[in-house]
Amino acid sequence: MNQHRFFSRRKFVNTAATTLIGTFILKGCQTNSEQTAIGGGNTSSDGGSPQGISADDEQALYEAAKQEGKLVWYAVYFNQEIVDEIGKAFTQKYPGINFEGTRNTASNLFQKLNQEAQAGLNIADIYATTDFSQMLQLKAEQKLAQYEPAGKENIVEKYRNLDPDNYYQVGAFLPIVIGYNSELISLEEAPSSWQELTSAKYQDKIATGSGAASGQVGTWALSMEQKYGWDYLVNFNQLNPKLSRSINDVVPALVAKERALGATTVGQILTRKSLGDPLDVIYPEDGAIVVVAPIAVLKDAPHPNAAKLFLNFINSREYSEVITKYFEQPIHQEVELAGAKSLAEVNTYTPQPEEISADIPKVKEKWREEFGA
């Protein structure tokens, strides 16, 4: 049964107002019980649209967006192919709006966004990232537009009100679970929890990315420290895991039979399983670590109505159906991902946004000291 750690609204807002920089990512929310990033709700009387168009008035918003004629999206999560497919689905639903999507790493895209702002260039309408501290910084610097999109009721309830002030919303879920190669280890032999993963019987059997280099691994490491203390990571390292730079390197190590299991994402495991590789997923009893990737309309967006329409689209069935074709976790609670579980039916855990911003840099330093890379 899920257990939830709720956000203190005052703590959340105060943190967002004082946080100026950070370096990594986010996901769901809980304590040693069940966790979730949830808030209240605070929107302007016109539905968050400075132009006075209600978020629920789709036709009026679409007509205004057609007058603007374009949407520019900077995206950190997914890959360029998925970003392009999302754009294709959006423009098929709303003809007359040209779509331009750019996918890059969190550090590169955030640098691009800031350099354009310093040069007085307003190019992007939408910014979406896996580094939650970036979104907190943009909110603190008043660079985001306040907007509550239509369709929020479609989002899994415990993640629905990600920002109580509606400056950013859920853009993607990236659940970290235990992946394993069934030709090297059986389900019965594999760990059923993160805590069991540090058992001596898994010596030389684990693959991992770097908590100093990968934002998602950094969030996983922070989560393990919060749940079990830093000694968990010390014990983990004593098992001689195969250490790579990215969380994306774990699945190739499992496919190549260099290691039997590791912390990786649901999407990567299911993608390779669909190709015939003997991989499968274990949802840890003590919580899948859910990286919640936020998305927002930029305050100086050159196409603000197209941006708002796109945020409405993110909450639609069409968006989740597109991303599930690529084995990404749907955010619409009525869309299913074959071979995966809904986040509503499993235990999940995610550090709170201010914890990620403040503590990930410390985790990176401790990881380097412990693991050497």
C-alpha positions in Angstrom: 0.0 0.0 0.0 1.4 3.4 -1.0 2.4 5.8 1.7 2.7 9.5 0.9 5.0 12.3 2.2 3.2 15.6 1.5 4.8 18.9 0.7 4.5 21.7 3.2 3.2 24.5 1.1 5.0 27.2 3.0 8.3 25.2 3.0 8.0 24.5 -0.7 7.2 28.1 -1.7 9.9 29.6 0.6 12.5 27.2 -0.8 11.6 28.0 -4.4 12.0 31.7 -3.6 15.4 31.2 -2.1 16.9 28.5 -4.3 19.1 30.0 -7.0 20.9 27.0 -8.5 21.2 23.2 -8.3 22.5 20.4 -10.4 20.3 17.4 -10.8 16.8 15.8 -11.1 13.6 14.7 -9.4 10.9 12.0 -9.1 7.7 11.1 -7.1 7.5 11.5 -3.2 7.3 9.5 0.0 9.0 8.5 3.2 9.9 5.0 4.4 6.2 4.6 4.0 4.8 6.1 0.8 5.9 9.3 -0.8 4.6 12.0 -3.2 5.1 15.5 -4.4 1.8 17.1 -3.8 0.6 20.6 -3.0 -2.5 22.7 -2.8 -3.5 24.9 -5.7 -3.3 28.6 -6.5 -4.2 30.1 -9.8 -5.4 33.4 -11.2 -9.1 33.9 -11.7 -8.8 33.7 -15.5 -7.4 30.1 -15.4 -3.8 31.3 -15.4 -3.9 33.0 -18.9 -2.8 36.6 -19.0 -4.8 36.9 -22.2 -8.0 36.0 -20.3 -8.5 32.7 -22.2 -9.6 30.0 -19.8 -7.5 26.8 -19.9 -10.7 24.9 -20.4 -11.7 26.9 -23.5 -9.8 24.7 -25.9 -11.2 26.3 -29.1 -10.4 29.9 -28.1 -6.9 28.8 -27.0 -6.4 27.0 -30.3 -7.5 29.9 -32.3 -5.1 32.2 -30.5 -2.3 29.7 -30.9 -3.0 29.5 -34.6 -2.5 33.2 -34.8 0.9 32.8 -33.2 1.6 29.9 -35.6 4.5 28.2 -33.8 5.6 26.4 -30.7 9.2 25.9 -29.5 9.9 23.2 -26.9 13.2 22.7 -25.1 13.2 19.2 -23.6 15.7 17.4 -21.5 13.9 14.1 -21.1 13.2 11.4 -23.8 15.2 11.4 -27.0 14.9 13.5 -30.1 12.8 10.8 -31.9 10.2 10.8 -29.1 10.2 14.6 -28.9 9.5 14.8 -32.7 6.7 12.2 -32.4 5.1 14.2 -29.6 5.3 17.3 -31.9 3.8 15.3 -34.7 0.8 14.2 -32.6 0.4 17.8 -31.3 0.3 19.4 -34.8 -2.1 16.6 -36.1 -4.5 17.5 -33.3 -4.0 21.2 -33.8 -3.2 22.0 -37.5 -1.8 25.4 -38.3 0.8 25.4 -35.5 4.4 24.6 -36.5 6.3 22.6 -33.9 10.0 22.9 -33.2 11.4 20.6 -30.5 15.0 20.5 -29.2 16.3 17.8 -27.0 19.6 18.0 -25.1 21.1 17.3 -21.7 20.0 19.3 -18.7 23.2 21.3 -18.3 23.5 22.1 -22.1 19.9 23.1 -22.6 19.8 25.2 -19.4 22.9 27.0 -20.5 21.4 27.6 -23.9 18.2 29.0 -22.3 20.2 31.4 -20.1 22.6 32.5 -22.9 19.6 33.4 -25.1 18.0 35.3 -22.2 21.2 37.3 -21.6 21.3 38.1 -25.3 17.7 39.4 -25.2 16.5 36.5 -27.3 13.2 34.9 -26.4 13.1 31.7 -28.5 11.7 28.9 -26.3 8.1 28.7 -25.2 8.3 25.6 -23.1 11.1 24.3 -20.9 11.1 20.7 -19.6 13.9 19.2 -17.5 15.0 16.3 -15.4 16.9 18.7 -13.1 14.3 19.9 -10.7 16.6 22.5 -9.2 16.6 24.3 -12.6 12.9 24.7 -12.4 13.1 26.0 -8.8 15.7 28.5 -10.0 13.5 29.7 -12.9 10.5 30.1 -10.6 12.6 32.0 -8.0 13.9 34.3 -10.8 10.3 34.9 -11.9 11.0 33.5 -15.4 8.0 31.2 -15.5 4.4 31.9 -16.4 1.7 30.9 -13.9 -0.7 28.6 -15.7 -2.9 25.7 -14.5 -3.6 23.5 -17.6 -6.7 21.6 -18.4 -6.7 17.9 -17.8 -4.8 17.8 -14.5 -7.4 15.4 -13.2 -6.0 12.9 -15.6 -2.6 12.8 -13.7 -2.0 10.1 -11.1 -3.5 11.8 -8.0 -0.4 11.8 -5.8 1.6 13.8 -8.4 -1.2 16.0 -9.7 -0.4 19.2 -7.9 3.3 19.3 -8.3 3.6 23.0 -7.8 0.9 24.5 -5.6 1.4 27.9 -7.4 1.1 26.3 -10.9 4.3 27.6 -12.4 5.3 24.1 -13.5 3.5 20.8 -14.0 4.4 17.1 -14.5 6.0 16.4 -17.8 7.3 12.9 -17.4 7.8 10.1 -14.9 11.1 8.2 -14.9 10.8 5.3 -12.5 14.0 3.7 -11.3 13.6 0.0 -10.5 15.7 -3.2 -10.3 16.4 -4.7 -13.7 17.8 -8.2 -14.1 18.9 -10.7 -16.8 16.8 -13.8 -16.3 19.4 -16.0 -17.9 21.9 -15.1 -15.1 19.6 -14.9 -12.1 16.0 -16.1 -11.5 13.3 -13.9 -10.0 13.4 -16.0 -6.9 17.1 -15.4 -6.5 16.9 -11.7 -7.3 16.3 -9.0 -4.6 12.8 -8.0 -3.8 13.9 -4.6 -2.3 16.6 -2.0 -2.4 17.6 -3.1 1.1 18.1 -6.7 -0.1 20.2 -5.5 -3.0 23.2 -5.0 -0.7 23.2 -8.6 0.4 26.6 -10.3 0.0 25.2 -12.9 -2.4 25.1 -10.1 -5.1 28.9 -9.6 -5.0 30.2 -9.0 -8.5 26.6 -9.2 -9.9 25.5 -5.5 -10.0 25.9 -2.8 -12.6 25.4 0.9 -11.8 25.8 4.4 -13.2 27.6 7.1 -11.3 25.9 9.2 -8.7 28.5 11.9 -9.4 27.8 12.0 -13.1 24.2 10.9 -13.6 21.3 12.9 -12.3 19.0 9.9 -12.1 21.6 7.8 -10.3 22.3 10.8 -8.0 18.6 10.9 -7.1 18.6 7.2 -6.5 21.7 7.5 -4.2 20.1 10.4 -2.3 16.9 8.3 -1.8 18.9 5.4 -0.5 20.8 7.7 1.9 17.5 9.2 3.1 15.9 5.8 3.7 18.9 3.8 5.0 21.8 6.2 5.7 25.1 6.6 3.8 26.3 3.2 5.0 23.9 1.7 2.5 26.1 3.1 -0.3 29.3 2.0 1.4 27.9 -1.5 1.6 26.7 -1.3 -2.0 30.2 -0.3 -3.1 31.8 -3.3 -1.3 29.9 -5.6 -3.6 32.2 -4.4 -6.4 29.5 -3.1 -8.8 30.4 -2.5 -12.4 30.6 1.3 -12.4 29.7 3.3 -15.5 29.0 7.0 -16.0 25.3 7.0 -16.9 22.2 5.1 -15.8 21.9 4.4 -19.6 24.9 2.1 -19.3 23.3 -0.4 -16.9 21.1 -2.2 -19.4 23.9 -2.7 -22.0 25.9 -4.4 -19.2 23.0 -6.7 -18.4 22.4 -7.5 -22.1 26.1 -8.3 -22.5 25.9 -10.5 -19.4 28.7 -8.5 -17.7 26.4 -8.2 -14.7 23.1 -9.8 -13.7 21.2 -6.9 -12.2 21.2 -3.2 -11.5 19.3 0.0 -10.8 17.8 1.3 -14.1 14.7 2.7 -15.6 11.5 0.8 -16.5 11.6 2.1 -20.0 15.1 0.9 -20.8 14.4 -2.6 -19.5 11.1 -2.9 -21.4 12.7 -1.5 -24.6 15.3 -4.3 -24.7 12.8 -6.9 -23.6 10.7 -6.0 -26.6 13.7 -6.8 -28.8 14.0 -10.3 -27.3 16.6 -9.7 -24.6 16.0 -11.8 -21.4 15.5 -8.8 -19.2 12.8 -8.0 -16.7 11.7 -5.6 -14.0 11.4 -5.8 -10.3 9.5 -3.1 -8.5 11.2 -2.9 -5.1 9.0 -3.4 -2.1 10.6 -0.4 -0.4 9.7 1.9 -3.3 10.5 2.6 -7.0 12.5 5.8 -7.1 10.4 8.0 -9.3 12.1 10.9 -11.0 9.4 13.5 -11.7 10.4 15.7 -14.6 8.7 19.2 -14.5 7.5 21.2 -17.5 6.6 24.9 -17.7 5.6 27.8 -19.9 8.3 30.5 -19.9 7.2 34.0 -18.8 8.6 35.6 -22.0 7.4 32.9 -24.3 7.0 34.3 -27.9 4.0 32.0 -28.5 2.3 32.0 -25.1 -1.1 30.6 -26.2 0.5 27.8 -28.2 2.6 27.0 -25.1 -0.5 26.8 -22.9 -2.3 24.6 -25.4 0.7 22.3 -25.4 0.6 22.0 -21.6 -3.0 21.0 -22.0 -1.9 18.4 -24.5 0.7 17.0 -22.1 -2.2 16.0 -19.8 -4.1 14.3 -22.7 -4.4 10.6 -23.6 -2.7 11.3 -26.9 0.5 12.4 -25.2 0.7 9.4 -23.0 -0.2 7.1 -25.8 2.7 8.5 -27.9 5.3 8.0 -25.2 4.1 4.5 -24.2 5.0 3.4 -27.8 8.5 4.0 -26.7 8.0 2.3 -23.3 8.0 5.5 -21.3 5.8 5.7 -18.2 2.4 7.4 -19.0 1.3 10.3 -16.9 -2.3 9.9 -17.8 -3.8 7.5 -15.2 -6.0 5.7 -17.8 -3.2 4.9 -20.2 -1.3 1.6 -19.6 2.2 0.6 -20.4 2.4 -3.0 -21.4 4.7 -4.9 -19.0 4.8 -2.1 -16.5 2.7 -1.2 -13.4 0.9 2.0 -12.8 2.5 4.3 -10.3 -0.8 4.3 -8.5 -0.5 0.6 -7.7 3.1 0.4 -6.5 5.1 1.9 -3.6 7.1 4.9 -4.8 9.7 7.3 -3.3 11.1 10.6 -4.3 13.1 13.3 -2.4 11.3 16.6 -2.2 12.5 19.3 -4.6 14.3 21.4 -2.1 16.2 18.3 -0.9 17.3 17.5 -4.4 18.5 21.1 -4.9 20.4 21.2 -1.5 21.6 17.6 -1.1 22.5 16.3 -4.5 25.8 18.3 -4.6 26.7 16.7 -1.3 25.8 13.3 -2.6 28.0 13.8 -5.6 31.0 14.7 -3.4 30.5 11.7 -1.1 30.0 9.4 -4.1 33.3 10.5 -5.6 35.0 9.8 -2.3 33.5 6.4 -1.9 33.4 5.1 -5.5 36.2 7.1 -7.0 34.2 8.3 -10.0 
